């Protein structure tokens, strides 16, 4: 992207033209008016939860859909950042993402891991039956992603209200670090008996 910004059209298609024009004028699209932040937050939560479930359910395609969702989202984010680097706007998007991105991306990666775990069971059941292994692995995956879904709600609230606000970057970074720490502490400690640690 940094060598040839037109590559973004190969990755994103012609629909990205309006966003590219906005970036070429030195503007980001991350502003959310205070009056619509509540509605935006709800849309963000809904979208993130849908992506989480799609990424997990993609395991039923032997992991192919899961892999595609992760790959396409990674390419999308990389293409956008590449475009912004060319126009010296990458810091603005990084500042927008830092407060909610740790939790949001981590939960999506977890869903992807669970989807690939299910897909692996379909492809390599070993001595177990595919049906039994599918049920077992799906149950484990559902428990993990349902237990993490509330964190996506929190990330949606942060993205809708704090990320587009005029709060200093270090406040957003601190919220990202604290929320990420809470998520990983929960993942590492949930369901464990303190005497087993």
C-alpha positions as CSV (number, residue, x, y, z in Angstrom):
1,X,0.0,0.0,0.0
2,X,2.8,2.4,0.8
3,X,4.3,1.8,-2.6
4,X,1.1,1.9,-4.6
5,X,-2.0,3.2,-2.7
6,X,-4.2,2.1,-5.6
7,X,-3.8,-1.5,-4.3
8,X,-6.6,-0.7,-1.8
9,X,-9.1,-1.0,-4.7
10,X,-7.9,-4.5,-5.4
11,X,-8.4,-5.5,-1.8
12,X,-11.5,-3.5,-1.0
13,X,-13.2,-3.0,-4.4
14,X,-14.6,0.2,-5.9
15,X,-16.9,0.9,-2.9
16,X,-13.9,2.2,-1.0
17,X,-13.6,5.2,-3.3
18,X,-15.5,7.7,-1.0
19,X,-13.4,6.7,2.0
20,X,-10.2,7.1,-0.1
21,X,-11.3,10.6,-1.3
22,X,-12.0,11.6,2.3
23,X,-8.5,10.4,3.4
24,X,-6.9,12.2,0.5
25,X,-8.4,15.4,1.8
26,X,-6.7,14.7,5.2
27,X,-9.8,13.5,7.0
28,X,-10.7,10.4,9.0
29,X,-14.1,8.9,9.2
30,X,-14.0,8.1,13.0
31,X,-16.0,11.0,14.2
32,X,-19.3,10.0,15.8
33,X,-21.5,12.9,16.8
34,X,-22.4,12.8,20.6
35,X,-26.1,12.7,19.8
36,X,-25.8,9.4,17.9
37,X,-23.2,7.6,19.9
38,X,-25.7,5.5,21.7
39,X,-27.2,4.2,18.5
40,X,-23.7,3.7,17.0
41,X,-22.6,1.8,20.1
42,X,-25.6,-0.6,19.7
43,X,-24.7,-1.2,16.0
44,X,-21.1,-1.8,16.8
45,X,-22.0,-4.3,19.5
46,X,-24.4,-6.1,17.2
47,X,-21.9,-6.2,14.3
48,X,-19.0,-7.5,16.5
49,X,-21.2,-10.2,18.1
50,X,-22.3,-11.3,14.6
51,X,-18.7,-11.5,13.4
52,X,-17.8,-13.5,16.5
53,X,-20.5,-16.1,15.9
54,X,-19.8,-16.2,12.1
55,X,-16.1,-16.8,12.8
56,X,-16.9,-19.6,15.2
57,X,-19.7,-21.2,13.1
58,X,-17.3,-21.2,10.2
59,X,-15.7,-24.2,11.8
60,X,-18.5,-26.3,10.4
61,X,-17.0,-25.7,6.9
62,X,-13.9,-27.5,8.1
63,X,-12.6,-24.2,9.2
64,X,-12.6,-22.6,5.7
65,X,-15.1,-19.9,6.5
66,X,-13.4,-19.2,9.8
67,X,-10.0,-18.8,8.0
68,X,-11.6,-16.6,5.3
69,X,-13.2,-14.3,7.9
70,X,-10.0,-13.9,9.8
71,X,-7.9,-13.4,6.6
72,X,-10.3,-10.9,5.0
73,X,-10.6,-8.8,8.2
74,X,-6.9,-8.8,8.6
75,X,-6.4,-7.7,5.0
76,X,-9.1,-5.0,5.4
77,X,-7.4,-3.6,8.5
78,X,-4.0,-3.8,6.9
79,X,-5.2,-2.1,3.7
80,X,-6.8,0.8,5.6
81,X,-3.7,1.3,7.7
82,X,-1.5,1.2,4.6
83,X,-3.6,3.9,3.0
84,X,-3.5,6.0,6.1
85,X,0.3,5.7,6.4
86,X,0.7,7.1,2.9
87,X,-1.4,10.2,4.0
88,X,0.1,10.5,7.5
89,X,-3.2,9.7,9.2
90,X,-2.4,6.3,10.7
91,X,-1.8,7.7,14.2
92,X,-5.4,9.0,14.2
93,X,-6.9,5.6,13.5
94,X,-4.5,4.0,16.0
95,X,-5.7,6.4,18.6
96,X,-9.3,5.6,17.8
97,X,-8.7,1.8,18.0
98,X,-6.5,1.6,21.0
99,X,-9.2,1.9,23.6
100,X,-11.5,-0.9,22.3
101,X,-9.2,-2.9,19.9
102,X,-7.4,-5.1,22.4
103,X,-10.7,-6.7,23.7
104,X,-12.5,-6.6,20.3
105,X,-9.7,-8.3,18.4
106,X,-8.8,-10.7,21.1
107,X,-12.4,-12.0,21.3
108,X,-12.6,-12.3,17.5
109,X,-9.3,-14.3,17.5
110,X,-10.7,-16.5,20.3
111,X,-13.8,-17.2,18.1
112,X,-11.5,-17.9,15.2
113,X,-9.5,-20.4,17.3
114,X,-12.6,-22.1,18.4
115,X,-13.9,-22.3,14.8
116,X,-10.6,-23.8,13.7
117,X,-10.7,-26.2,16.7
118,X,-14.1,-27.5,15.5
119,X,-12.9,-27.6,11.9
120,X,-9.9,-29.6,12.9
121,X,-12.1,-32.1,14.6
122,X,-14.1,-32.6,11.4
123,X,-10.9,-33.1,9.4
124,X,-9.0,-35.2,11.9
125,X,-11.3,-37.0,14.2
126,X,-8.8,-39.7,15.1
127,X,-10.3,-42.6,16.9
128,X,-13.5,-40.7,17.9
129,X,-16.5,-40.4,15.7
130,X,-16.9,-37.1,13.9
131,X,-20.3,-36.6,15.4
132,X,-19.1,-37.0,19.0
133,X,-16.0,-34.9,18.5
134,X,-18.1,-32.2,16.8
135,X,-20.5,-32.1,19.7
136,X,-17.7,-32.0,22.3
137,X,-15.6,-29.3,20.5
138,X,-18.7,-27.2,19.7
139,X,-19.8,-27.3,23.4
140,X,-16.3,-26.1,24.5
141,X,-16.3,-23.4,21.8
142,X,-19.8,-22.1,22.7
143,X,-18.8,-21.9,26.4
144,X,-15.7,-19.9,25.5
145,X,-17.4,-17.4,23.2
146,X,-20.5,-17.0,25.3
147,X,-18.3,-16.3,28.3
148,X,-16.5,-13.7,26.2
149,X,-19.5,-12.0,24.6
150,X,-20.0,-9.5,27.5
151,X,-16.5,-8.2,26.7
152,X,-17.7,-7.4,23.2
153,X,-20.6,-5.4,24.7
154,X,-18.1,-3.5,26.8
155,X,-15.8,-3.0,23.7
156,X,-18.9,-1.7,21.8
157,X,-19.6,0.8,24.5
158,X,-16.0,2.0,24.6
159,X,-15.9,2.2,20.7
160,X,-19.2,4.1,20.6
161,X,-18.5,6.6,23.4
162,X,-14.8,6.9,24.4
163,X,-13.0,6.1,21.1
164,X,-14.5,9.0,19.1
165,X,-14.3,11.4,22.0
166,X,-11.8,14.2,22.6
167,X,-10.2,12.3,25.5
168,X,-6.4,12.3,25.4
169,X,-4.7,9.4,23.6
170,X,-3.1,8.2,26.9
171,X,-6.6,7.9,28.5
172,X,-7.7,5.7,25.6
173,X,-4.5,3.7,25.8
174,X,-5.0,3.2,29.5
175,X,-8.6,2.0,29.0
176,X,-7.3,-0.4,26.3
177,X,-4.6,-1.7,28.6
178,X,-7.0,-2.1,31.6
179,X,-9.8,-3.7,29.6
180,X,-7.3,-6.1,27.9
181,X,-5.8,-7.0,31.2
182,X,-9.2,-7.7,32.7
183,X,-10.1,-9.9,29.7
184,X,-6.9,-12.0,29.8
185,X,-7.1,-12.3,33.6
186,X,-10.6,-13.6,33.2
187,X,-9.6,-16.1,30.5
188,X,-6.6,-17.3,32.6
189,X,-8.6,-17.6,35.8
190,X,-12.2,-18.4,35.0
191,X,-13.4,-21.7,36.3
192,X,-10.2,-22.5,38.2
193,X,-10.2,-23.5,41.7
194,X,-7.7,-21.3,43.6
195,X,-6.2,-24.4,45.2
196,X,-5.4,-25.8,41.8
197,X,-3.2,-22.9,40.7
